[in-house]
Amino acid sequence: MRNSCDFMPPEEIIIDKDSIDVLSSDTRVAILKSLDSTGSMTATRLSEVLNLSKSTVHEHLTRLAEAGFVKKR
């Protein structure tokens, strides 16, 4: 089974300086919008939808996970 990422509901996100920095990336915002519309998606599928390399998506997902915006399953 492939790992997928889930968008965290807004009530579980703490907005601070670090999270604002994470959201300053258009790519990370596009990833969050994609996850919000589907609820869950693999990094491979995100890379296809956003026309980005898997390594780029992985890098951005790592930053989003560290800030608490997404959760790997």
Order of alpha helices (4+ residues) and beta strands (2+ residues): beta-alpha-alpha-beta-alpha-alpha-beta
